[in-house]
Amino acid sequence: MRAALTKDATMIVTEVPDPVPLDGQILVRTLACGICGSDLHALSDPDAFMETTRRSGGTPYDPRDGLVFGHEFCGEIVDYGPNTQRTLPIGTAVCGPPIGIGPQGAGIIGYAPMFPGGYGEYMILNEGLVMAVPNGLDPKIAAITEPFSVATRAVNRSGIDPGDVAVVLGLGPIGLGVVAALKARGHGPVLAVDFSPARRALAEGLGADELIDPAVASPYDRWADLGIAASTVERIAAEVLGVGVRGAVIFECVGVPGILGQVIEGAPAGATVMVVGVCMQADRIEPGVAVSKELTLRGSFGAYPAEYGATLHDIAEGRIDAGSIITRTVGLDGVAGAFADLSRPDADAKIVVLP
């Protein structure tokens, strides 16, 4: 099959062996696959990518050895491997969480050589993890379920209460997904923060209540206006006096060094900081500030199958307009150029590959 194969710091389009489904697996023809920021990081800094994977308990594979990336996928069933239930007919459009399991081992689809991703013409998927695409949903949009399901899990793990203020820092696909997931639940206010006017406009389209350009205004100067006690002393005083104060959840979706320290410095007392952006470099924080403010820091990574399925139905039933973040499509020959374009935040939000 033709595929965009990683090579050094770029990708080449070449012929690679067709994947063969084994026990419990299906073969699909790739219909669409989104380009993820994690792919950009893995290709530009493979050593940091592998070290983060290893220290997190995973098995790292070196992109420089040749991988077919692509974990935001939608495909069409073309064949079944042995010992499968064959519940869905050949020709069904399916998508699912990028989890590869089988006799050849386990790994994240697109990051393990035995599970080539959606930047190739064919993929093998686990029959028990794929989901039929509902309501005739466009495969390009179905593929975007994956990053939006990551956002759904981040919102679930945040423990956000109905009255809390949500601040979303960084409006790449994951940050936009967080905005969408919050608004699909009817949550507000949601403050969306990014330097890019184009990305702030996308957040507005997904329902963000307030847009903030951090070059113009700080997202941390609004706590009193929003009814939030900024300091621990203020929170204690409010509790003693029986005065209700709102909570805050800050979703850090940027993932570059220095941001987490800024969030801890600017967060109000008692806030929850959801670390969603994947920073693969060392960072520096001051624990004393977090302790004094009684902050809660939580990480969130990927999505469970149930969260993926719930997000897919939110998209198919119109509660989340995932397609609004797709700015263009490319074929396999355009993948390398798309990676270069996505390094510029104002160029595109989400590019989808149509192999």
Secondary structure, 3 states (H helix, E strand, C coil): CEEEEEECCEEEEEECCCCCCCCCEEEEEEEEEECCHHHHHHHHCHHHHHHHHHHCCCCCCCHHHCCCCCCEEEEEEEEECCCCCCCCCCCCEEECCCEEEECCEEEECCCECCECCCCECEEEEECCCCEECHHHCCHHHHHCHHHHHHHHHHHHHHCCCCCCEEEEECCCHHHHHHHHHHHHCCCCCEEEECCCHHHHHHHHHCCCCEEECCCCCCCCCCCCCCCCCCCHHHHHHHHHHCCCCCCEEEEECCCCCCHHHHHHHHCCCCCEEEECCCCCCCCCCCHHHHHHHCCEEEECCCCCHHHHHHHHHHHHCCCCCHHHHEEEEECHHHHHHHHHHHCCCCCCCEEEECC
